């Protein structure tokens, strides 16, 4: 057993750190570290910088233009960039549809779409959930009917994260209602600029616009945009879910947030003393930190065990990672005391933060707590993740 | 021992329930929240007409002399209706303090207006960092300097009751928010209410601005705050119960895997825990009402801590059981959840 990085891995870590320090724009970094709203331009700018370096898709195999990073390198990249306050990469193209296209896409799809994702040219979003198909995804109803060399798509997707910016959407659509419900599903790549697509915002409880409903009204999709075989979409979707990387644990970002929390808890006063000196609060921080240390080691064990496809361990990472994220946002909110209460979405920018009545760091904390309620719901709710472990690991 | 409502209490609770059903819908409430005033004048007038505003006021000043026990069903109904108007700030906290600390003349000058809905009060208690409010002698009157933070409905008040260190001990001063030297920074709070940070710079007050003359108002303050905590506990119960009702409706209706998701045992157990939390919180609200009347501040504070904890947990569970719908601002559940989550911070303002 050797729990240390190799010399090569350490050199890679230093290179990532040096590059991020030099190239991450300071305004973007401040937004991340100070919990301000990230605009589309912020995410695009950082991803352009990475694309130019060849690191945006560094985790892809070399044959698709990636760097062929090892799982450990991928982990190091995620950790180091997160620690320094880089925005999380928009995962829908890079980490979600790309592996499916690599495994099942046509040569044209691989050449066209993978190149554009790697070069940060297309913004992708995910068309899975529907109003009637959430946890029970296979009951989805959006229809795609073949007409000559096109599919005609009708229906509705929902909870489409950042779909308002998207150029492309990967969709699960029903191409047959005859077989078992999983067997009538196909995987389509749809241009979001197509006639017949309407995007409607869903405002979340923090009054932000992050998710959307996407409506399809006789949208014509060329048959060349079908991934793999018709009726095999469910298999590809499951492949995609299993292909979520160890990054879903969000260890790097949570470590960064805990460090910020501690520095704020030194500034905040409770009964005239720094909050960090309050033993009850310090214990709450320590408990989360211990959970995070355990999770980090679990991630390392998963990484060391690679070579085989990621299995149900991804569910452990999702459950613990999201619970830790929520615990941290709750600690942040509680650390603010009464200044957790004042709220105005206008304060959620670098310039607007100074207008908040309390300390500038307090302004987004409650909204952030409420925003983070989503993490145990999305990406397969934590209830569904527990079902997966119960069935696939425990044999229940 | 008797936990059931009297006929009068039941009638009042029923008429409040009708008010929320007919006149104070979710859409109307959202419009009020978005308004610059931050409360609804029409709704306020209706509460006055129904006698709700006068309920806790002393009979000598146009009130019904309602105690913590009478207020319990009313506050619960206001919680279930997610009222955003300054009822707690005005009728319970502000009027409670004036009634307890004020002279007869001060009470007569302020309280009838509260019952009629003309006077809105807010109690400015928690000092701004590094700038505690101090009252110093200024001829026959007083001069106020310093700042207060996160004053519940401070921006809606027509009269502020400002707690300040003064000669003879704690003082509570009646201050016109429009007076020279007073700066009110009104803002929304994330749970749909309003708060304000208020600065006082050499604010000149007449001698009779101090409630109760020159005596220490500490005991009156504690009693008024304890009653406010008890009332907020009851309001919290209304919020929690309504959140549970909405969540139960949702999991009984929402279909996945060919059945209502409420058929899944793991969700049933969570719903059961929410139900138990509501029952326990309700018990603590009764306890708080009893102990507030008895002047047992420690027991009241304990009830507040307990109720706030249940409220936050129920809010978490309610959002999770609603799935994606739980995080949309379109749904009433999200607004109840926000109110329930933030209750602990408001309780902390009453310490």
Interface residues (C-beta under 8 A of the other chain):
Chain A: X129 X132 X134 X135 X136 X139 X158 X159 X202 X203 X204 X205 X207 X211 X269 X337 X338 X339 X340 X341 X342 X343 X344 X357 X358 X366 X367 X369 X370 X371 X373 X374 X376 X377 X378 X381 X383 X386
Chain B: X126 X129 X149 X150 X185 X187 X188 X189 X190 X191 X195 X197 X255 X256 X257 X258 X261 X264 X266 X267 X316 X319 X320 X323 X324 X326 X327 X328 X329 X330 X334 X335 X337 X338 X341 X342 X345 X346 X348 X349
